[in-house]
Amino acid sequence: MNAALTSNTAAARIDQLGFLLAQIATLQAQAEEIKDSLKDAATASVDAIKAFEGSAFKATVVQADRTTVAYAKLVKDIGVAPEIVAKYATLSAVFTVKVTAK
């Protein structure tokens, strides 16, 4: 991860990364369209088919319920002081590479 890049190498790698991310975004959009059509078909009625088979892959639509908690609102509503929250919080460095087209 600490490999030094020359300006020429960096420029080529940055462009390669940008093109790859653009391809991935296009493929993810296509995948989401297919997933949405499968979800629509699987939820069209109570007895709708939930598993679909291709020649190489099988897709199964599964429903799962998820509960989310509005953490900031909860902390505010129960009156937890910022100092108490800080006592239980951890700080860690997160590195992000943002790529934008010129």
Phi and psi in radians as a Rosetta constraint file:
Dihedral C 1 N 2 CA 2 C 2 CIRCULARHARMONIC -1.682 0.35
Dihedral N 2 CA 2 C 2 N 3 CIRCULARHARMONIC 0.295 0.35
Dihedral C 2 N 3 CA 3 C 3 CIRCULARHARMONIC -1.108 0.35
Dihedral N 3 CA 3 C 3 N 4 CIRCULARHARMONIC 2.249 0.35
Dihedral C 3 N 4 CA 4 C 4 CIRCULARHARMONIC -1.304 0.35
Dihedral N 4 CA 4 C 4 N 5 CIRCULARHARMONIC 2.449 0.35
Dihedral C 4 N 5 CA 5 C 5 CIRCULARHARMONIC -2.003 0.35
Dihedral N 5 CA 5 C 5 N 6 CIRCULARHARMONIC 2.349 0.35
Dihedral C 5 N 6 CA 6 C 6 CIRCULARHARMONIC -1.347 0.35
Dihedral N 6 CA 6 C 6 N 7 CIRCULARHARMONIC 2.868 0.35
Dihedral C 6 N 7 CA 7 C 7 CIRCULARHARMONIC -1.083 0.35
Dihedral N 7 CA 7 C 7 N 8 CIRCULARHARMONIC -0.631 0.35
Dihedral C 7 N 8 CA 8 C 8 CIRCULARHARMONIC -1.200 0.35
Dihedral N 8 CA 8 C 8 N 9 CIRCULARHARMONIC -0.769 0.35
Dihedral C 8 N 9 CA 9 C 9 CIRCULARHARMONIC -1.143 0.35
Dihedral N 9 CA 9 C 9 N 10 CIRCULARHARMONIC -0.751 0.35
Dihedral C 9 N 10 CA 10 C 10 CIRCULARHARMONIC -1.062 0.35
Dihedral N 10 CA 10 C 10 N 11 CIRCULARHARMONIC -0.779 0.35
Dihedral C 10 N 11 CA 11 C 11 CIRCULARHARMONIC -1.049 0.35
Dihedral N 11 CA 11 C 11 N 12 CIRCULARHARMONIC -0.773 0.35
Dihedral C 11 N 12 CA 12 C 12 CIRCULARHARMONIC -1.147 0.35
Dihedral N 12 CA 12 C 12 N 13 CIRCULARHARMONIC -0.736 0.35
Dihedral C 12 N 13 CA 13 C 13 CIRCULARHARMONIC -1.188 0.35
Dihedral N 13 CA 13 C 13 N 14 CIRCULARHARMONIC -0.657 0.35
Dihedral C 13 N 14 CA 14 C 14 CIRCULARHARMONIC -1.109 0.35
Dihedral N 14 CA 14 C 14 N 15 CIRCULARHARMONIC -0.784 0.35
Dihedral C 14 N 15 CA 15 C 15 CIRCULARHARMONIC -1.110 0.35
Dihedral N 15 CA 15 C 15 N 16 CIRCULARHARMONIC -0.734 0.35
Dihedral C 15 N 16 CA 16 C 16 CIRCULARHARMONIC -1.045 0.35
Dihedral N 16 CA 16 C 16 N 17 CIRCULARHARMONIC -0.778 0.35
Dihedral C 16 N 17 CA 17 C 17 CIRCULARHARMONIC -1.059 0.35
Dihedral N 17 CA 17 C 17 N 18 CIRCULARHARMONIC -0.801 0.35
Dihedral C 17 N 18 CA 18 C 18 CIRCULARHARMONIC -1.036 0.35
Dihedral N 18 CA 18 C 18 N 19 CIRCULARHARMONIC -0.778 0.35
Dihedral C 18 N 19 CA 19 C 19 CIRCULARHARMONIC -1.144 0.35
Dihedral N 19 CA 19 C 19 N 20 CIRCULARHARMONIC -0.709 0.35
Dihedral C 19 N 20 CA 20 C 20 CIRCULARHARMONIC -1.107 0.35
Dihedral N 20 CA 20 C 20 N 21 CIRCULARHARMONIC -0.774 0.35
Dihedral C 20 N 21 CA 21 C 21 CIRCULARHARMONIC -1.110 0.35
Dihedral N 21 CA 21 C 21 N 22 CIRCULARHARMONIC -0.628 0.35
Dihedral C 21 N 22 CA 22 C 22 CIRCULARHARMONIC -1.142 0.35
Dihedral N 22 CA 22 C 22 N 23 CIRCULARHARMONIC -0.733 0.35
Dihedral C 22 N 23 CA 23 C 23 CIRCULARHARMONIC -1.119 0.35
Dihedral N 23 CA 23 C 23 N 24 CIRCULARHARMONIC -0.745 0.35
Dihedral C 23 N 24 CA 24 C 24 CIRCULARHARMONIC -1.069 0.35
Dihedral N 24 CA 24 C 24 N 25 CIRCULARHARMONIC -0.755 0.35
Dihedral C 24 N 25 CA 25 C 25 CIRCULARHARMONIC -1.067 0.35
Dihedral N 25 CA 25 C 25 N 26 CIRCULARHARMONIC -0.724 0.35
Dihedral C 25 N 26 CA 26 C 26 CIRCULARHARMONIC -1.119 0.35
Dihedral N 26 CA 26 C 26 N 27 CIRCULARHARMONIC -0.786 0.35
Dihedral C 26 N 27 CA 27 C 27 CIRCULARHARMONIC -1.144 0.35
Dihedral N 27 CA 27 C 27 N 28 CIRCULARHARMONIC -0.691 0.35
Dihedral C 27 N 28 CA 28 C 28 CIRCULARHARMONIC -1.122 0.35
Dihedral N 28 CA 28 C 28 N 29 CIRCULARHARMONIC -0.675 0.35
Dihedral C 28 N 29 CA 29 C 29 CIRCULARHARMONIC -1.111 0.35
Dihedral N 29 CA 29 C 29 N 30 CIRCULARHARMONIC -0.731 0.35
Dihedral C 29 N 30 CA 30 C 30 CIRCULARHARMONIC -1.107 0.35
Dihedral N 30 CA 30 C 30 N 31 CIRCULARHARMONIC -0.753 0.35
Dihedral C 30 N 31 CA 31 C 31 CIRCULARHARMONIC -1.098 0.35
Dihedral N 31 CA 31 C 31 N 32 CIRCULARHARMONIC -0.734 0.35
Dihedral C 31 N 32 CA 32 C 32 CIRCULARHARMONIC -1.107 0.35
Dihedral N 32 CA 32 C 32 N 33 CIRCULARHARMONIC -0.665 0.35
Dihedral C 32 N 33 CA 33 C 33 CIRCULARHARMONIC -1.070 0.35
Dihedral N 33 CA 33 C 33 N 34 CIRCULARHARMONIC -0.769 0.35
Dihedral C 33 N 34 CA 34 C 34 CIRCULARHARMONIC -1.149 0.35
Dihedral N 34 CA 34 C 34 N 35 CIRCULARHARMONIC -0.774 0.35
Dihedral C 34 N 35 CA 35 C 35 CIRCULARHARMONIC -1.042 0.35
Dihedral N 35 CA 35 C 35 N 36 CIRCULARHARMONIC -0.753 0.35
Dihedral C 35 N 36 CA 36 C 36 CIRCULARHARMONIC -1.069 0.35
Dihedral N 36 CA 36 C 36 N 37 CIRCULARHARMONIC -0.711 0.35
Dihedral C 36 N 37 CA 37 C 37 CIRCULARHARMONIC -1.167 0.35
Dihedral N 37 CA 37 C 37 N 38 CIRCULARHARMONIC -0.635 0.35
Dihedral C 37 N 38 CA 38 C 38 CIRCULARHARMONIC -1.183 0.35
Dihedral N 38 CA 38 C 38 N 39 CIRCULARHARMONIC -0.733 0.35
Dihedral C 38 N 39 CA 39 C 39 CIRCULARHARMONIC -1.082 0.35
Dihedral N 39 CA 39 C 39 N 40 CIRCULARHARMONIC -0.742 0.35
Dihedral C 39 N 40 CA 40 C 40 CIRCULARHARMONIC -1.057 0.35
Dihedral N 40 CA 40 C 40 N 41 CIRCULARHARMONIC -0.783 0.35
Dihedral C 40 N 41 CA 41 C 41 CIRCULARHARMONIC -1.152 0.35
Dihedral N 41 CA 41 C 41 N 42 CIRCULARHARMONIC -0.698 0.35
Dihedral C 41 N 42 CA 42 C 42 CIRCULARHARMONIC -1.288 0.35
Dihedral N 42 CA 42 C 42 N 43 CIRCULARHARMONIC -0.353 0.35
Dihedral C 42 N 43 CA 43 C 43 CIRCULARHARMONIC -1.950 0.35
Dihedral N 43 CA 43 C 43 N 44 CIRCULARHARMONIC 0.210 0.35
Dihedral C 43 N 44 CA 44 C 44 CIRCULARHARMONIC -1.145 0.35
Dihedral N 44 CA 44 C 44 N 45 CIRCULARHARMONIC -0.546 0.35
Dihedral C 44 N 45 CA 45 C 45 CIRCULARHARMONIC -2.674 0.35
Dihedral N 45 CA 45 C 45 N 46 CIRCULARHARMONIC 2.959 0.35
Dihedral C 45 N 46 CA 46 C 46 CIRCULARHARMONIC -1.082 0.35
Dihedral N 46 CA 46 C 46 N 47 CIRCULARHARMONIC -0.654 0.35
Dihedral C 46 N 47 CA 47 C 47 CIRCULARHARMONIC -1.752 0.35
Dihedral N 47 CA 47 C 47 N 48 CIRCULARHARMONIC 0.355 0.35
Dihedral C 47 N 48 CA 48 C 48 CIRCULARHARMONIC -1.152 0.35
Dihedral N 48 CA 48 C 48 N 49 CIRCULARHARMONIC 2.658 0.35
Dihedral C 48 N 49 CA 49 C 49 CIRCULARHARMONIC -1.142 0.35
Dihedral N 49 CA 49 C 49 N 50 CIRCULARHARMONIC 2.370 0.35
Dihedral C 49 N 50 CA 50 C 50 CIRCULARHARMONIC -1.883 0.35
Dihedral N 50 CA 50 C 50 N 51 CIRCULARHARMONIC -0.226 0.35
Dihedral C 50 N 51 CA 51 C 51 CIRCULARHARMONIC -2.123 0.35
Dihedral N 51 CA 51 C 51 N 52 CIRCULARHARMONIC 2.398 0.35
Dihedral C 51 N 52 CA 52 C 52 CIRCULARHARMONIC -2.269 0.35
Dihedral N 52 CA 52 C 52 N 53 CIRCULARHARMONIC 2.404 0.35
Dihedral C 52 N 53 CA 53 C 53 CIRCULARHARMONIC -2.097 0.35
Dihedral N 53 CA 53 C 53 N 54 CIRCULARHARMONIC 2.365 0.35
Dihedral C 53 N 54 CA 54 C 54 CIRCULARHARMONIC -1.825 0.35
Dihedral N 54 CA 54 C 54 N 55 CIRCULARHARMONIC -2.953 0.35
Dihedral C 54 N 55 CA 55 C 55 CIRCULARHARMONIC -1.375 0.35
Dihedral N 55 CA 55 C 55 N 56 CIRCULARHARMONIC -0.403 0.35
Dihedral C 55 N 56 CA 56 C 56 CIRCULARHARMONIC -2.088 0.35
Dihedral N 56 CA 56 C 56 N 57 CIRCULARHARMONIC -0.352 0.35
Dihedral C 56 N 57 CA 57 C 57 CIRCULARHARMONIC -2.367 0.35
Dihedral N 57 CA 57 C 57 N 58 CIRCULARHARMONIC 2.762 0.35
Dihedral C 57 N 58 CA 58 C 58 CIRCULARHARMONIC -2.172 0.35
Dihedral N 58 CA 58 C 58 N 59 CIRCULARHARMONIC 2.405 0.35
Dihedral C 58 N 59 CA 59 C 59 CIRCULARHARMONIC -2.088 0.35
Dihedral N 59 CA 59 C 59 N 60 CIRCULARHARMONIC 2.341 0.35
Dihedral C 59 N 60 CA 60 C 60 CIRCULARHARMONIC -2.181 0.35
Dihedral N 60 CA 60 C 60 N 61 CIRCULARHARMONIC 2.291 0.35
Dihedral C 60 N 61 CA 61 C 61 CIRCULARHARMONIC -1.631 0.35
Dihedral N 61 CA 61 C 61 N 62 CIRCULARHARMONIC 2.148 0.35
Dihedral C 61 N 62 CA 62 C 62 CIRCULARHARMONIC -2.162 0.35
Dihedral N 62 CA 62 C 62 N 63 CIRCULARHARMONIC 2.338 0.35
Dihedral C 62 N 63 CA 63 C 63 CIRCULARHARMONIC -1.713 0.35
Dihedral N 63 CA 63 C 63 N 64 CIRCULARHARMONIC 2.356 0.35
Dihedral C 63 N 64 CA 64 C 64 CIRCULARHARMONIC -2.406 0.35
Dihedral N 64 CA 64 C 64 N 65 CIRCULARHARMONIC 2.403 0.35
Dihedral C 64 N 65 CA 65 C 65 CIRCULARHARMONIC -1.549 0.35
Dihedral N 65 CA 65 C 65 N 66 CIRCULARHARMONIC 2.433 0.35
Dihedral C 65 N 66 CA 66 C 66 CIRCULARHARMONIC -2.223 0.35
Dihedral N 66 CA 66 C 66 N 67 CIRCULARHARMONIC 2.340 0.35
Dihedral C 66 N 67 CA 67 C 67 CIRCULARHARMONIC -1.865 0.35
Dihedral N 67 CA 67 C 67 N 68 CIRCULARHARMONIC 2.314 0.35
Dihedral C 67 N 68 CA 68 C 68 CIRCULARHARMONIC -2.100 0.35
Dihedral N 68 CA 68 C 68 N 69 CIRCULARHARMONIC 2.603 0.35
Dihedral C 68 N 69 CA 69 C 69 CIRCULARHARMONIC -2.006 0.35
Dihedral N 69 CA 69 C 69 N 70 CIRCULARHARMONIC 2.279 0.35
Dihedral C 69 N 70 CA 70 C 70 CIRCULARHARMONIC -1.373 0.35
Dihedral N 70 CA 70 C 70 N 71 CIRCULARHARMONIC 1.506 0.35
Dihedral C 70 N 71 CA 71 C 71 CIRCULARHARMONIC -0.969 0.35
Dihedral N 71 CA 71 C 71 N 72 CIRCULARHARMONIC -0.869 0.35
Dihedral C 71 N 72 CA 72 C 72 CIRCULARHARMONIC -1.066 0.35
Dihedral N 72 CA 72 C 72 N 73 CIRCULARHARMONIC -0.729 0.35
Dihedral C 72 N 73 CA 73 C 73 CIRCULARHARMONIC -1.169 0.35
Dihedral N 73 CA 73 C 73 N 74 CIRCULARHARMONIC -0.715 0.35
Dihedral C 73 N 74 CA 74 C 74 CIRCULARHARMONIC -1.048 0.35
Dihedral N 74 CA 74 C 74 N 75 CIRCULARHARMONIC -0.856 0.35
Dihedral C 74 N 75 CA 75 C 75 CIRCULARHARMONIC -1.047 0.35
Dihedral N 75 CA 75 C 75 N 76 CIRCULARHARMONIC -0.736 0.35
Dihedral C 75 N 76 CA 76 C 76 CIRCULARHARMONIC -1.147 0.35
Dihedral N 76 CA 76 C 76 N 77 CIRCULARHARMONIC -0.823 0.35
Dihedral C 76 N 77 CA 77 C 77 CIRCULARHARMONIC -1.115 0.35
Dihedral N 77 CA 77 C 77 N 78 CIRCULARHARMONIC -0.622 0.35
Dihedral C 77 N 78 CA 78 C 78 CIRCULARHARMONIC -1.598 0.35
Dihedral N 78 CA 78 C 78 N 79 CIRCULARHARMONIC -0.013 0.35
Dihedral C 78 N 79 CA 79 C 79 CIRCULARHARMONIC 1.282 0.35
Dihedral N 79 CA 79 C 79 N 80 CIRCULARHARMONIC 0.662 0.35
Dihedral C 79 N 80 CA 80 C 80 CIRCULARHARMONIC -1.399 0.35
Dihedral N 80 CA 80 C 80 N 81 CIRCULARHARMONIC 2.193 0.35
Dihedral C 80 N 81 CA 81 C 81 CIRCULARHARMONIC -1.208 0.35
Dihedral N 81 CA 81 C 81 N 82 CIRCULARHARMONIC 2.573 0.35
Dihedral C 81 N 82 CA 82 C 82 CIRCULARHARMONIC -0.970 0.35
Dihedral N 82 CA 82 C 82 N 83 CIRCULARHARMONIC -0.553 0.35
Dihedral C 82 N 83 CA 83 C 83 CIRCULARHARMONIC -1.149 0.35
Dihedral N 83 CA 83 C 83 N 84 CIRCULARHARMONIC -0.633 0.35
Dihedral C 83 N 84 CA 84 C 84 CIRCULARHARMONIC -1.208 0.35
Dihedral N 84 CA 84 C 84 N 85 CIRCULARHARMONIC -0.769 0.35
Dihedral C 84 N 85 CA 85 C 85 CIRCULARHARMONIC -1.057 0.35
Dihedral N 85 CA 85 C 85 N 86 CIRCULARHARMONIC -0.762 0.35
Dihedral C 85 N 86 CA 86 C 86 CIRCULARHARMONIC -1.063 0.35
Dihedral N 86 CA 86 C 86 N 87 CIRCULARHARMONIC -0.571 0.35
Dihedral C 86 N 87 CA 87 C 87 CIRCULARHARMONIC -1.086 0.35
Dihedral N 87 CA 87 C 87 N 88 CIRCULARHARMONIC -0.533 0.35
Dihedral C 87 N 88 CA 88 C 88 CIRCULARHARMONIC -1.807 0.35
Dihedral N 88 CA 88 C 88 N 89 CIRCULARHARMONIC 0.018 0.35
Dihedral C 88 N 89 CA 89 C 89 CIRCULARHARMONIC -1.622 0.35
Dihedral N 89 CA 89 C 89 N 90 CIRCULARHARMONIC 2.625 0.35
Dihedral C 89 N 90 CA 90 C 90 CIRCULARHARMONIC -2.140 0.35
Dihedral N 90 CA 90 C 90 N 91 CIRCULARHARMONIC 2.566 0.35
Dihedral C 90 N 91 CA 91 C 91 CIRCULARHARMONIC -1.955 0.35
Dihedral N 91 CA 91 C 91 N 92 CIRCULARHARMONIC 2.274 0.35
Dihedral C 91 N 92 CA 92 C 92 CIRCULARHARMONIC -2.436 0.35
Dihedral N 92 CA 92 C 92 N 93 CIRCULARHARMONIC 2.548 0.35
Dihedral C 92 N 93 CA 93 C 93 CIRCULARHARMONIC -1.302 0.35
Dihedral N 93 CA 93 C 93 N 94 CIRCULARHARMONIC 2.342 0.35
Dihedral C 93 N 94 CA 94 C 94 CIRCULARHARMONIC -2.195 0.35
Dihedral N 94 CA 94 C 94 N 95 CIRCULARHARMONIC 2.212 0.35
Dihedral C 94 N 95 CA 95 C 95 CIRCULARHARMONIC -1.842 0.35
Dihedral N 95 CA 95 C 95 N 96 CIRCULARHARMONIC 2.347 0.35
Dihedral C 95 N 96 CA 96 C 96 CIRCULARHARMONIC -2.248 0.35
Dihedral N 96 CA 96 C 96 N 97 CIRCULARHARMONIC 2.422 0.35
Dihedral C 96 N 97 CA 97 C 97 CIRCULARHARMONIC -1.880 0.35
Dihedral N 97 CA 97 C 97 N 98 CIRCULARHARMONIC 2.039 0.35
Dihedral C 97 N 98 CA 98 C 98 CIRCULARHARMONIC -1.787 0.35
Dihedral N 98 CA 98 C 98 N 99 CIRCULARHARMONIC 2.307 0.35
Dihedral C 98 N 99 CA 99 C 99 CIRCULARHARMONIC -2.120 0.35
Dihedral N 99 CA 99 C 99 N 100 CIRCULARHARMONIC 2.232 0.35
Dihedral C 99 N 100 CA 100 C 100 CIRCULARHARMONIC -2.243 0.35
Dihedral N 100 CA 100 C 100 N 101 CIRCULARHARMONIC 2.630 0.35
Dihedral C 100 N 101 CA 101 C 101 CIRCULARHARMONIC -1.356 0.35
Dihedral N 101 CA 101 C 101 N 102 CIRCULARHARMONIC 2.566 0.35
